[in-house]
Amino acid sequence: MIFTAKIEQTSAYRKRMHYMPDTDTFEEKDCDSLSYIRNVPFPSGWIKESGTPPCEHLDVIVITDTPCRLGDEMPVRVVGVFCRWDGDNKLIAVPVSRPETDISGIPQTERDTLYRLYPKLGKGEGWFGKERAEEVITAFFSRKKRKIIITVQHTESEHHINGHIGAWGEWNLTGRGRQQAFEIGKWLLCEGCRRGFKMYCSDQPRAVQTAEEMNRSLHITPVYSEVIREVNAGKGNGMTRDWYRENEAPKNGYDPDYKPFPDAESDRELWNRLTPFYRQITESDEERILIVSHGTTLSFLQSMIMGYGFEDIAKFRFNGSGGSVSKFVIEPDGKRTAYYINHRIF
């Protein structure tokens, strides 16, 4: 069973390291790590496909002598598990470059080192091989539910026809845009979108009005959020496109930290802004989610939903037009399917 391990603890740190999901960083806790106390050099962390701390996830210890850094991600093969009395089980894995398929095939010296972590076994505790590990993994994912995520890019706005920049400009929908949003609502109703969906909506007027028109059919109470606003263009917000082009900072090739104006938002900053929201919707118990937002914001969220990282947007990204609709499904085992991306119904 091959998964991705994200490293949270290495032998380079005496103190127990704690993951900070909002910033994707680590901080030291006051206590020494168990691996330091028991002199076990193997790195540990969690199975990325299972979730992200502090939400429910699967812990993993990786048997390797290759130096690792905090936050490293590596493909691993699960070969065993330590089952604890409290259910906080620890999967045992090796890098996929190693040949072992079961803990019994690990060299005895490495197993002796590993077993130092839990030298005293309580009732029901013990070290088990691949078969028991698979049972633990199957039981974990059976508790997770299939998740449907539908995204809607706001429909025709005033800035689409008056030659101005959208961004954080306070633009309303046009009459045509309101009719488009109403049609989207009717279409989504036929998609079964009314039953059990939770709607998240940007708090900018053009997104709010899109949700209002959709809700003439759907009748879902939105949760408005500034987190999923469009990218902030700073001084360029709401300005004419001609003024924007004449005054924006020059750029040469793609730079993730580029800002058209000093008070604007870079791609990296937008990605970091959206990351906690993405984790919230994918790790919550909500099974059906509807998001009404903006073009650049949704292009980043769609990349996240499909499992891509920030470094991937330098090579490609999704691009939708006003009123486009996308549907994604995340299965309990982490498999992601895009049923359609940036589909237009009119």
For each residue, the residues with C-beta under 8 A, 3 or more apart:
1: 77 78 130 133 134 137
2: 75 76 77 78 96
3: 47 48 49 50 60 75 76 78 93
4: 47 48 49 73 74 75 76
5: 45 46 47 48 60 62 73 74 75 76 93
6: 45 46 47 48 71 72 73
7: 10 43 44 45 62 68 69 70 71 72 73 74
8: 17 19 26 44 45 46 53 70
9: 13 16 17 33 35 43 44 45 70
10: 7 13 43 67 68 69 70
11: 35 36 41 42 43
12:
13: 9 10 17 28 33 36 70
14: 32 33 36
15: 28 29 30 31 32 33 36
16: 9 28 29 31 32 33 34
17: 8 9 13 26 27 28 29 33 70
18: 26 27 28 29
19: 8 25 26 52 53
20: 23 24 25 26 27
21: 24 52 53 54 275 276 279
22: 275 276
23: 20 272
24: 20 21 71 272 275
25: 19 20 71
26: 8 17 18 19 20 70 71
27: 17 18 20
28: 13 15 16 17 18
29: 15 16 17 18
30: 15
31: 15 16
32: 14 15 16 36 37
33: 9 13 14 15 16 17 36 37
34: 16 37 38 40 117
35: 9 11 38 39 40 41 42 44 117
36: 11 13 14 15 32 33 39
37: 32 33 34
38: 34 35 116 117 119
39: 35 36 116
40: 34 35 113 114 116 117
41: 11 35 65 113
42: 11 35 61 62 63 64 113 114
43: 7 9 10 11 61 62 64 68 72
44: 7 8 9 35 59 60 61 62 90
45: 5 6 7 8 9 59 60 62
46: 5 6 8 50 51 52 53 57 58 59 60
47: 3 4 5 6 50 57 58 59 60 91
48: 3 4 5 6 52 73
49: 3 4 333 334
50: 3 46 47 56 57 58 140 141 334
51: 46 55 56 57 58 283
52: 19 21 46 48 55 57 279 283
53: 8 19 21 46 57
54: 21
55: 51 52 279 283
56: 50 51 140 143 283
57: 46 47 50 51 52 53
58: 46 47 50 51 89 91 136 137 140
59: 44 45 46 47 88 89 90 91
60: 3 5 44 45 46 47 76 78 90 91 92 93
61: 42 43 44 82 90 91 92 93 114 117
62: 5 7 42 43 44 45 68 74 76 93 94 95
63: 42 79 92 93 94 98 106 110 114
64: 42 43 68 94 95 98
65: 41
66: 95
67: 10
68: 7 10 43 62 64 72 74
69: 7 10 72
70: 7 8 9 10 13 17 26
71: 6 7 24 25 26
72: 6 7 43 68 69
73: 4 5 6 7 48
74: 4 5 7 62 68 95
75: 2 3 4 5 95 96
76: 2 3 4 5 60 62 93 94 95 96
77: 1 2 93 94 95 96 98 100 101
78: 1 2 3 60 81 91 92 93 130 133 134 137
79: 63 92 93 94 100 101 102 103 105 106 129 130 133
80: 91 92 102 103 106 127 128 129 130 132 133
81: 78 89 90 91 92 127 128 132 133 136
82: 61 89 90 92 117 118 125 126 127 128
83: 89 124 125 126 128 132 136
84: 87 88 89 90 118 122 125
85: 122 123 124 125
86:
87: 84
88: 59 84
89: 58 59 81 82 83 84 136
90: 44 59 60 61 81 82 84 117
91: 47 58 59 60 61 78 80 81 133 136 137
92: 60 61 63 78 79 80 81 82 103 114 127 133
93: 3 5 60 61 62 63 76 77 78 79
94: 62 63 64 76 77 79 98 100 106
95: 62 64 66 74 75 76 77 98
96: 2 75 76 77
97:
98: 63 64 77 94 95
99: 105
100: 77 79 94 103 105 106
101: 77 79 105 130
102: 79 80 105 129 130
103: 79 80 92 100 106 111 127 128 129 130
104: 129
105: 79 99 100 101 102
106: 63 79 80 94 100 103 110 111 114
107: 110 111
108: 111 112
109: 112 113
110: 63 106 107 113 114
111: 103 106 107 108 114 115
112: 108 109 115 116
113: 40 41 42 109 110 116
114: 40 42 61 63 92 106 110 111 117 127
115: 111 112 118 119 127
116: 38 39 40 112 113 119
117: 34 35 38 40 61 82 90 114
118: 82 84 115 121 125 127
119: 38 115 116
120:
121: 118 125 126
122: 84 85 125
123: 85
124: 83 85
125: 82 83 84 85 118 121 122
126: 82 83 121
127: 80 81 82 92 103 114 115 118
128: 80 81 82 83 103 131 132 133
129: 79 80 102 103 104 132 133
130: 1 78 79 80 101 102 103 133 134
131: 128 134 135
132: 80 81 83 128 129 135 136
133: 1 78 79 80 81 91 92 128 129 130 136 137
134: 1 78 130 131 137 138
135: 131 132 138 139
136: 58 81 83 89 91 132 133 139 140
137: 1 58 78 91 133 134 140 141
138: 134 135 141 142
139: 135 136 142 143
140: 50 56 58 136 137 143 144
141: 50 137 138 144 332 333 334
142: 138 139 332
143: 56 139 140
144: 140 141 332
145: 285 287 332
146: 287 329 330 331 332
147: 282 286 287 288 289 329 330
148: 287 288 289 327 328 329
149: 281 289 291 305 327 328 329 330
150: 188 191 193 197 289 290 291 325 326 327 328
151: 290 291 292 293 298 301 302 325 326 328
152: 184 188 210 214 290 291 292 293 323 324 325
153: 293 294 295 298 320 321 322 323 324 325 342
154: 157 173 177 181 202 206 207 209 210 292 293 294 322 323
155: 173 176 177 178 180 181 184 206 210 213 322 323
156: 160 161 173 174 176 177 180 322 323
157: 154 160 166 171 172 173 174 177 206 322
158: 161 162 164 171 172 173 174 206
159: 162 164 165 166 169 171 238
160: 156 157 166 174 177 322
161: 156 158 174
162: 158 159
163: 240 241 242
164: 158 159 169 171 238 239 240 241
165: 159 169 233 236 237 238 239 240 241 244
166: 157 159 160 169 171 206 230 238 294
167: 230 231 232 233 236 237 238
168: 204 229 230 232 233 237 238
169: 159 164 165 166 237 238 239
170: 204 205 238
171: 157 158 159 164 166 204 205 206 238
172: 157 158 205 206 209
173: 154 155 156 157 158 177 178 181 205 206 209 210 213
174: 156 157 158 160 161 177 178
175: 178 179
176: 155 156 179 180
177: 154 155 156 157 160 173 174 180 181 206 209 210 322 323
178: 155 173 174 175 181 182 209 213
179: 175 176 182 183 213
180: 155 156 176 177 183 184 322 323 346
181: 154 155 173 177 178 184 185 209 210 211 212 213 214 323
182: 178 179 185 186 213 214 216 217
183: 179 180 186 187 345 346
184: 152 155 180 181 187 188 210 213 214 323 325 345
185: 181 182 188 189 213 214 215 216 217 218
186: 182 183 189 190 217
187: 183 184 190 191 325 345
188: 150 152 184 185 191 193 194 214 217 218 290 325
189: 185 186 192 193 194 217 218
190: 186 187
191: 150 187 188 327
192: 189 195
193: 150 188 189 197 218 220 288 290
194: 188 189 197 217 218 219 220
195: 192 288
196: 287 288
197: 150 193 194 218 220 288 289 290
198: 220 223 286 288 289 290
199: 211 215 218 220 221 222 223 290 291 292
200: 222 223 225 228 277 281 289 290 291 292 293
201: 207 208 210 211 222 223 224 225 228 291 292 293
202: 154 207 208 224 225 226 228 229 230 292 293 294 297
203: 207 208 224 225 226 229
204: 168 170 171 207 208 229 230 294
205: 170 171 172 173 208 209
206: 154 155 157 158 166 171 172 173 177 209 210 294
207: 154 201 202 203 204 210 211 292 293 294
208: 201 202 203 204 205 211 212 222 224
209: 154 172 173 177 178 181 205 206 212 213
210: 152 154 155 173 177 181 184 201 206 207 213 214 292
211: 181 199 201 207 208 214 215 222 292
212: 181 208 209 215 216
213: 155 173 178 179 181 182 184 185 209 210 216
214: 152 181 182 184 185 188 210 211 217 218 292
215: 185 199 211 212 218 219 220 222
216: 182 185 212 213
217: 182 185 186 188 189 194 214
218: 185 188 189 193 194 197 199 214 215 290
219: 194 215
220: 193 194 197 198 199 215 290
221: 199
222: 199 200 201 208 211 215 292
223: 198 199 200 201
224: 201 202 203 208
225: 200 201 202 203 228 277
226: 202 203 229
227: 273 274 276 277
228: 200 201 202 225 274 277 291 293 294 297 301
229: 168 202 203 204 226 232 293 294 297
230: 166 167 168 202 204 293 294 295 296 297
231: 167 264 265 270 294 296 297
232: 167 168 229 237 263 264 265 270
233: 165 167 168 236 237 244 260 261 264 265
234: 237 259 260 261 262 263 264 265
235: 239 247 261 262 263 264
236: 165 167 233 239 243 244 247 248 260 261 264
237: 165 167 168 169 232 233 234
238: 159 164 165 166 167 168 169 170 171
239: 164 165 169 235 236 243 244
240: 163 164 165 243 244
241: 163 164 165 244 245
242: 163 245 246
243: 236 239 240 246 247
244: 165 233 236 239 240 241 247 248 260
245: 241 242 248
246: 242 243
247: 235 236 243 244 261
248: 236 244 245 260 261
249: 258 259 260 261
250:
251: 255 258
252: 255
253:
254: 258 314
255: 251 252 258
256: 266 267 268 310 313 314
257: 266 267 268
258: 249 251 254 255 266 267
259: 234 249 262 264 265 266
260: 233 234 236 244 248 249 264
261: 233 234 235 236 247 248 249 264
262: 234 235 259
263: 232 234 235
264: 231 232 233 234 235 236 259 260 261
265: 231 232 233 234 259 269 270 273
266: 256 257 258 259 269 270
267: 256 257 258 270 271 310 313
268: 256 257 271 272 310
269: 265 266 272 273
270: 231 232 265 266 267 273 274 296 297 300
271: 267 268 274 275 300 310 313
272: 23 24 268 269 275
273: 227 265 269 270 277
274: 227 228 270 271 277 278 297 300 301 304
275: 21 22 24 271 272 278 279 304
276: 21 22 227 279 280
277: 200 225 227 228 273 274 280 281 301
278: 274 275 281 282 301 304 305
279: 21 52 55 275 276 282 283
280: 276 277 283 284
281: 149 200 277 278 284 286 289 291
282: 147 278 279 305 330
283: 51 52 55 56 279 280
284: 280 281
285: 145
286: 147 198 281 289
287: 145 146 147 148 196
288: 147 148 193 195 196 197 198
289: 147 148 149 150 197 198 200 281 286
290: 150 151 152 188 193 197 198 199 200 218 220
291: 149 150 151 152 199 200 201 228 281 298 301
292: 151 152 154 199 200 201 202 207 210 211 214 222
293: 151 152 153 154 200 201 202 207 228 229 230 297 298 301
294: 153 154 166 202 204 206 207 228 229 230 231 297 298
295: 153 230 298 299 319 320 321 322
296: 230 231 270 299 300
297: 202 228 229 230 231 270 274 293 294 300 301
298: 151 153 291 293 294 295 301 302 318 320 326
299: 295 296 302 303 317 318 319 320
300: 270 271 274 296 297 303 304 313 317
301: 151 228 274 277 278 291 293 297 298 304 305
302: 151 298 299 305 306 318 326 328 341
303: 299 300 306 308 312 313 317 318
304: 274 275 278 300 301 307 308
305: 149 278 282 301 302 328 330 336
306: 302 303 328 336 338
307: 304 336
308: 303 304 312 313
309: 312
310: 256 267 268 271 313
311: 314
312: 303 308 309 315 316
313: 256 267 271 300 303 308 310 316 317
314: 254 256 311
315: 312
316: 312 313
317: 299 300 303 313
318: 298 299 302 303 326 341 342
319: 295 299 342
320: 153 295 298 299 324 326 341 342
321: 153 295 324 342 344
322: 153 154 155 156 157 160 177 180 295
323: 152 153 154 155 156 177 180 181 184 344 345 346
324: 152 153 320 321 342 343 344
325: 150 151 152 153 184 187 188 340 342 343 344 345
326: 150 151 298 302 318 320 338 340 341 342 343
327: 148 149 150 191 338 339 340
328: 148 149 150 151 302 305 306 336 337 338 339
329: 146 147 148 149 336 337 339
330: 146 147 149 282 305 334 335 336
331: 146 334 335 336 337
332: 141 142 144 145 146
333: 49 141
334: 49 50 141 330 331
335: 330 331
336: 305 306 307 328 329 330 331
337: 328 329 331
338: 306 326 327 328 341
339: 327 328 329
340: 325 326 327 343
341: 302 318 320 326 338
342: 153 318 319 320 321 324 325 326
343: 324 325 326 340
344: 321 323 324 325
345: 183 184 187 323 325
346: 180 183 323
